[in-house]
Amino acid sequence: MEGGGSLWLLTFLVGLSLVTHEMTMVGGADLSPSQCKEEIRLGTNACVRVEIMAGKPASPECCQRVRVSHVECICPVVSAQIASIFPVDKAIKLLQGCGRQVPRHFKCGSYNFP
C-alpha cells in the first residue's frame, strides 16, 4: 500500500473490523459482496481524515460509520500486509477514541488481539 489514501483505508478497515465484532455476533446480518463493497467505500470516505498514525482522534463521522458496519465485510480484507503496516496499538487507540473496547482474544483477518 502506498500514499495517503491507502493509509486512511487501512485505518478504517482495522478500526471497523474490531468494533463491529460485537454487533454482528448479535445480529449476524447476511450481506452480499456488493453491500460489503459499499460499506467499505462509505467507511473509507467517512474516515479519510482520520490521522490515527499521527495520534489524532477519529472524527465523529468516522466513529459513527465504524459503529454501523459489519465485521464479515471487513475481516476478510485485513491481510498480513495490512497488519504489518498498521500496528495493533494504533487500532486499539482508534477503537477507544470511538468509545469502544477491544474484545479479548479477538481474531480478525491477520490480527490477533490480546
N, C-alpha and C positions, 0 to 999 in steps of 0.2 A: 504494500500500500504506500502511496506517496501523495504529498500535497495536503493542504488544509482540509479539503472536503472529505478525504478518506479518514482523517483523524476524527472529525465530527461524527461520521457514520460509525466508526469504531466505538466512540464514546456512547452513542445512543444504543447500539446493539448490546454492549456489555451491561449497561445500566438497565435496559429494558428486559434483558433476559433474566436478571435476578429478581427484580421487583414484581414481575408478573408470575413467578412460580406459585406463590400462594393463591392468587386469583384463579389460575387455571386448574389447580388441584381441586378447587371447589366447583368451578363452572364447567371445565372440560369442553370448551367450545370446539367444534369441528369446523376448521376454516379451509377454504380452497387455497391453492397456490396463488391465485390472483389476489385473494383477500390478504394473504400474508405479505405479498409483494407491496400491496398498498399500505399496509400497516408500517412496514419498514420505510417506505417513502415518506409517509406522514411524519413518522418519528424523526427521521433524518432531517426533514425540513424544520420541525419544531425545535430540534436540538442543535441546529447548525451553529448557533452562537455559544454553545457550551464550551467553556475553556477549562475543563477539568484538569487537563495536563498542566495548565498554568496556575492551578489552585483556585480558580474562580468557580463559584457555585452554578448549578444548572438554573436556567430560567424557570419561572412558573409554568410557562407553556411546555417546556421540555418535561418537567416533572409530571404534568397532567397527562401528556402523551404516554409517558412511561407507565403510568398507573392503569391506563385503559388497554394496553396492548397485551398480546398473548405469547407465553413462553414457547409454545410449539412452533411459532413462526421464527423466533429469534435463535434459540439454541442450535438449530442445525447450521447456522451460518457463523457460529463462534468457532473458528478454526484455530489450530495451533499457532498459525501466524498472527492472528488477532491477539491471542493470549500472550504471545511473546512481546507484542508491541504495547499492549495496554495492561499494566500490572494489576493484580488483584486489589492492592490497597487503593488504587485510583477508582476502581469500580465500587468498592465499599464506600469511599468518600462521596461518590455521586449518589449512591443509594441513601446514605444518611442525610445528605443535603436535600433529598426529596422526601424526607420523613419516613423512610423505610429501614428495616433491619434486614440483614442478610441471613437467609435461612441456614442453619448449621448443616454442614456436610452436604451442601447443595452442589450438584454437578450440572453444568450447562455447557454443552459442546466440549471444548478442551479445557474448560475451567473446573477446578475442584476447590471449593471453599472450605476453610476450617470450621 
